[in-house]
């Protein structure tokens, strides 16, 4: 009887061990029930990994607010010349007939030369205005219709340096008093009043003769550091 009891216990232990092995083999992936599964038997998802550096993974760079292919900035800033703008007393004007001028008997074209007499560098920029001074009196100025030509930029005029503009008129034709192709009467002015942007109006006479022109029109170049012909 004692031997029969021992065999029954041994048989029970073997049966229990076989059942345990069978349960283990039935787990998903062959893993033990305690690894990769919840107590209910559902798979457990791995926890999200964290960086040991304390920072998140880099994100995609954002698009710049302004396109780099726009071609040009919204506005253009002129480079600084380190000099102030010229004022009226800083410039002394003189005028002479240009070497290159239209055919005719009038003035044709004249060069106005501005010399910096201030003792220090200053700047000029833009296109002058032009008026004929009746009888040499500025209060009787007769403005001429100005057409501009060429690009304007800031011109730094050193102490004692010069800047120039060229005035081209509608030429008087014929001999003696001449005539205008338009049928208008030619006009003559002993002096002109030439206005420099920001630097006042300068009354100036030709070094050789008087201004004779038609139609009260003039083409004006921008103030320049290059002497025109």
C-alpha positions as CSV (number, residue, x, y, z in Angstrom):
1,X,0.0,0.0,0.0
2,X,2.9,2.3,0.9
3,X,4.5,1.7,-2.5
4,X,1.3,2.3,-4.4
5,X,0.9,5.7,-2.6
6,X,4.5,6.8,-3.7
7,X,3.8,5.9,-7.3
8,X,0.5,7.9,-7.3
9,X,2.4,11.0,-5.9
10,X,5.1,10.7,-8.5
11,X,2.6,10.3,-11.3
12,X,0.8,13.4,-10.1
13,X,4.0,15.4,-10.1
14,X,4.9,14.3,-13.7
15,X,1.4,15.2,-14.9
16,X,1.7,18.7,-13.3
17,X,5.1,19.2,-14.9
18,X,3.8,18.2,-18.3
19,X,0.9,20.6,-18.0
20,X,3.3,23.5,-17.1
21,X,5.4,22.8,-20.2
22,X,2.3,22.6,-22.3
23,X,1.1,26.1,-21.1
24,X,4.5,27.6,-21.8
25,X,4.6,26.3,-25.3
26,X,1.1,27.9,-26.0
27,X,2.3,31.4,-25.2
28,X,2.6,33.8,-28.3
29,X,6.2,33.6,-29.7
30,X,7.0,30.9,-27.4
31,X,7.8,33.4,-24.6
32,X,7.0,32.8,-21.0
33,X,3.7,34.3,-19.8
34,X,5.5,36.8,-17.6
35,X,7.6,38.3,-20.4
36,X,5.9,40.5,-23.1
37,X,2.4,39.9,-22.0
38,X,0.0,41.3,-19.4
39,X,-1.6,39.2,-16.7
40,X,-4.7,38.9,-19.0
41,X,-2.5,37.4,-21.7
42,X,-2.7,40.5,-24.1
43,X,0.7,41.5,-25.6
44,X,2.5,44.4,-23.9
45,X,3.8,47.2,-26.2
46,X,7.4,48.2,-25.6
47,X,7.8,51.6,-23.8
48,X,8.8,54.5,-25.9
49,X,12.5,55.1,-25.8
50,X,13.8,58.3,-24.4
51,X,17.1,60.1,-25.2
52,X,19.8,60.1,-22.6
53,X,20.9,63.6,-23.8
54,X,17.7,65.3,-22.6
55,X,16.7,66.5,-26.0
56,X,14.1,65.3,-28.5
57,X,15.0,64.2,-32.0
58,X,15.5,67.0,-34.5
59,X,12.5,68.2,-36.4
60,X,12.2,69.1,-40.0
61,X,13.6,72.7,-40.6
62,X,10.8,75.2,-41.0
63,X,10.4,77.2,-44.3
64,X,12.0,80.7,-44.1
65,X,9.6,83.6,-43.9
66,X,11.1,85.2,-47.0
67,X,12.1,83.2,-50.1
68,X,15.8,83.2,-50.9
69,X,14.9,83.2,-54.5
70,X,13.1,86.5,-54.5
71,X,16.0,88.0,-56.5
72,X,16.2,91.4,-54.7
73,X,15.5,92.9,-51.2
74,X,12.4,94.8,-50.5
75,X,14.3,98.0,-50.5
76,X,17.8,99.1,-51.4
77,X,19.9,101.2,-49.0
78,X,22.6,103.4,-50.4
79,X,26.0,102.9,-49.0
80,X,27.2,105.6,-46.6
81,X,29.9,108.0,-47.9
82,X,30.8,109.2,-44.5
83,X,30.2,112.9,-45.6
84,X,27.3,115.3,-45.1
85,X,25.2,116.6,-48.0
86,X,26.5,119.8,-49.6
87,X,24.7,123.0,-48.7
88,X,24.3,126.2,-50.7
89,X,27.5,128.0,-49.4
90,X,29.5,124.8,-50.0
91,X,29.3,125.0,-53.7
92,X,30.6,127.6,-56.3
93,X,29.1,127.3,-59.8
94,X,30.5,128.2,-63.2
95,X,29.2,127.4,-66.7
96,X,30.8,127.1,-70.2
97,X,29.7,125.9,-73.5
98,X,30.0,122.1,-74.1
99,X,32.3,120.8,-76.8
100,X,29.7,118.3,-78.0
101,X,26.4,120.1,-78.8
102,X,23.6,120.0,-81.4
103,X,24.1,121.9,-84.7
104,X,22.8,125.4,-84.8
105,X,23.7,129.0,-83.9
106,X,22.4,129.0,-80.3
107,X,24.0,127.7,-77.2
108,X,23.2,124.1,-77.9
109,X,24.7,122.6,-74.7
110,X,26.5,123.9,-71.6
111,X,28.4,122.3,-68.8
112,X,27.7,123.5,-65.2
113,X,30.6,122.9,-62.8
114,X,30.2,122.9,-59.1
115,X,33.3,123.3,-56.9
116,X,33.3,122.3,-53.3
117,X,34.7,125.4,-51.4
118,X,33.7,124.2,-47.9
119,X,37.1,122.8,-46.9
120,X,35.7,119.3,-46.3
121,X,34.0,116.6,-48.3
122,X,30.3,116.7,-49.0
123,X,27.8,115.0,-51.2
124,X,25.4,115.8,-54.1
125,X,22.8,113.7,-55.8
126,X,20.1,114.0,-58.4
127,X,19.1,116.2,-61.3
128,X,19.3,120.0,-61.2
129,X,16.4,122.2,-62.0
130,X,16.9,125.0,-64.6
131,X,15.4,128.4,-65.0
132,X,16.2,131.4,-67.1
133,X,16.8,134.6,-65.1
134,X,15.1,137.4,-67.0
135,X,17.5,140.4,-67.2
136,X,19.8,138.6,-64.8
137,X,17.2,138.9,-62.0
138,X,16.4,135.7,-60.1
139,X,13.0,137.0,-59.0
140,X,12.0,137.0,-62.8
141,X,13.0,133.4,-63.3
142,X,11.4,131.5,-66.1
143,X,11.5,127.8,-65.4
144,X,12.5,125.5,-68.3
145,X,10.9,122.2,-68.8
146,X,13.5,119.6,-67.8
147,X,14.0,116.2,-69.3
148,X,16.4,114.0,-67.3
149,X,18.8,111.5,-68.7
150,X,21.1,108.9,-67.1
151,X,21.0,107.3,-63.7
152,X,21.5,109.4,-60.5
153,X,23.7,108.3,-57.6
154,X,25.4,109.9,-54.6
155,X,28.5,111.8,-55.5
156,X,31.1,112.5,-52.9
157,X,32.9,115.8,-53.7
158,X,36.2,116.2,-51.9
159,X,37.3,119.6,-50.6
160,X,38.3,121.5,-53.7
161,X,36.8,118.8,-55.8
162,X,34.1,119.1,-58.5
163,X,30.8,117.7,-59.7
164,X,29.2,118.4,-63.1
165,X,26.0,118.3,-65.0
166,X,25.4,118.9,-68.7
167,X,22.5,121.0,-70.1
168,X,21.3,120.4,-73.7
169,X,18.9,122.9,-75.2
170,X,16.7,123.0,-78.3
171,X,19.0,124.7,-80.6
172,X,18.4,128.0,-82.4
173,X,18.6,127.7,-86.2
174,X,19.8,130.1,-88.9
175,X,21.8,133.3,-88.8
176,X,21.5,136.6,-86.8
177,X,18.6,136.2,-84.3
178,X,17.8,132.8,-85.8
179,X,14.6,130.9,-85.5
180,X,13.0,127.9,-83.9
181,X,11.9,124.8,-85.8
182,X,8.7,124.8,-83.7
183,X,7.9,128.3,-84.9
184,X,8.4,129.7,-81.4
185,X,10.6,132.8,-80.8
186,X,14.1,132.1,-79.6
187,X,14.9,133.2,-76.1
188,X,18.1,134.4,-74.6
189,X,19.1,134.6,-70.9
190,X,22.1,136.4,-69.5
191,X,22.2,133.9,-66.6
192,X,20.6,130.7,-65.5
193,X,19.4,129.6,-62.1
194,X,20.5,126.0,-61.6
195,X,19.0,124.3,-58.5
196,X,21.0,121.5,-56.9
197,X,18.8,119.1,-54.8
198,X,19.3,120.0,-51.2
199,X,22.0,122.5,-52.0
200,X,20.0,125.5,-53.1
201,X,19.7,127.6,-56.3
202,X,22.9,128.9,-58.0
203,X,22.8,131.8,-60.4
204,X,25.4,131.3,-63.1
205,X,26.4,132.9,-66.4
206,X,28.2,131.5,-69.4
207,X,31.9,132.3,-69.5
208,X,31.5,133.0,-73.3
209,X,28.2,134.6,-74.3
210,X,24.6,134.2,-73.3
211,X,22.1,131.4,-73.3
212,X,20.1,131.2,-76.5
213,X,17.6,128.4,-76.9
214,X,14.2,127.4,-78.2
215,X,10.9,126.2,-76.6
216,X,12.2,126.7,-73.0
217,X,13.2,123.1,-72.9
218,X,16.4,121.5,-71.6
219,X,17.8,118.0,-71.1
220,X,19.7,117.5,-67.9
221,X,22.2,114.8,-66.8
222,X,22.4,113.7,-63.2
223,X,25.1,115.3,-61.1
224,X,28.3,113.3,-61.7
225,X,31.9,113.0,-60.6
226,X,32.8,112.4,-64.3
227,X,33.3,115.6,-66.4
228,X,31.0,115.5,-69.4
229,X,32.1,116.7,-72.9
